Each structure stands twice: as C-alpha cells, then as structure tokens.
C-alpha cells in the first residue's frame, strides 16, 4: 500500500482508496482514523473483484462498505446511521440495517 498526499481528489473526499493506493489530502495525512478507514476500503476492494462496478451502480453496496469503514474509524452505531441517512438518502431504519452486524 502506498500513501500519496495530494489535493487531486474530488472535493467531497478527504481521502480515497484505489486498489494499492491511498490518496489523502495533506492536511489529513496524519489522521490515523481516516487512514484506517481507507485501508479497510483497500481490503474490501481486494476481496471483491466487482467492487468498483458495485460501487458505481449500487447505493446499498456503498452504504454497507461505508458503514464497515466508519466503524473502523471508531464511530458509534448512531453516528454511522446518521451519516448513512444523510449521505445515501436512507431512512434511519434502513441505515440501522447496515449497523446490525458491525
């Protein structure tokens, strides 16, 4: 895994995991929780050969992988549910489905 400090990532992200690379904004480069979040995304990508296709086409898949990564960051179930509700347009009860097993 190679960590690259750059601002050449979409504005909505502080960091981005792409297979073997973590692209992270320089001001977040020391954020261990964020790095752990992105490292989990690298593991998820390696586990699932269809990861990028699913990420592009399936909102529920994105919500599930983000819930796992937010948990690695140390966020509470309630915080994760709130983030999923806001970012993925899920009801709180739908978001709660993703936090049951993490």
C-alpha positions in Angstrom: 0.0 0.0 0.0 1.3 3.4 -0.9 0.0 6.6 0.7 0.1 9.7 -1.6 -0.5 13.2 -0.2 -2.4 15.2 -2.8 -5.2 17.6 -3.4 -6.0 16.0 -6.8 -9.1 14.1 -5.5 -12.7 15.1 -5.7 -13.6 17.9 -3.2 -16.2 15.7 -1.4 -13.4 13.3 -0.2 -10.7 13.8 2.4 -9.1 10.6 1.1 -9.7 8.0 -1.5 -8.6 4.3 -1.7 -7.7 2.9 -5.1 -6.5 -0.7 -5.0 -3.0 -0.3 -3.7 -3.0 3.5 -3.2 -4.5 5.8 -0.6 -4.8 9.4 -1.9 -5.1 11.7 1.0 -5.2 15.5 1.4 -2.0 16.7 3.0 -3.9 18.3 5.9 -5.4 14.9 6.8 -2.2 12.8 6.2 -1.7 12.3 10.0 -5.3 11.3 10.7 -4.9 7.6 11.8 -8.7 7.0 11.9 -9.1 8.2 8.3 -6.1 6.1 7.2 -7.7 3.0 8.9 -11.0 3.8 7.1 -9.2 3.9 3.7 -7.1 0.7 4.5 -10.3 -1.2 5.1 -11.6 0.0 1.6 -8.4 -1.4 0.1 -9.1 -4.8 1.8 -12.7 -4.6 0.6 -11.5 -4.0 -3.0 -9.2 -6.9 -2.8 -11.9 -9.2 -1.5 -14.4 -8.4 -4.2 -13.4 -8.3 -7.9 -16.7 -6.5 -8.7 -16.1 -3.8 -6.1 -15.8 -0.8 -8.4 -18.8 -1.9 -10.5 -20.9 -2.4 -7.4 -19.7 1.0 -6.0 -20.8 2.8 -9.2 -24.1 1.1 -9.6 -25.4 0.1 -6.1 -26.2 2.6 -3.4 -26.9 -0.1 -0.8 -23.4 -1.6 -1.5 -21.8 1.8 -1.0 -23.7 2.2 2.2 -22.7 -1.2 3.5 -19.0 -0.7 2.8 -19.0 2.8 4.3 -20.7 1.5 7.4 -17.9 -1.0 7.9 -15.2 1.6 7.3 -16.9 4.2 9.6 -16.9 1.6 12.4 -13.1 1.0 11.9 -12.8 4.8 12.4 -14.4 4.4 15.8 -17.8 6.0 15.1 -20.8 4.8 17.1 -23.7 3.0 15.5 -25.9 6.0 16.0 -23.3 8.3 14.2 -23.0 5.8 11.4 -26.7 5.6 11.0 -27.0 9.4 10.8 -24.2 9.6 8.2 -25.8 6.9 6.1 -29.1 8.6 6.4 -27.7 11.9 5.2 -25.2 10.7 2.5 -27.1 7.8 1.0 -30.7 9.1 1.4 -31.7 6.2 3.6 -34.3 6.3 6.3 -32.9 5.8 9.8 -34.4 2.3 10.0 -32.8 1.4 6.6 -29.4 2.8 7.8 -29.8 0.7 11.0 -29.8 -2.5 8.9 -26.2 -1.7 8.0 -25.0 -1.3 11.5 -26.6 -4.5 13.0 -23.6 -6.7 12.2 -20.6 -4.4 12.6 
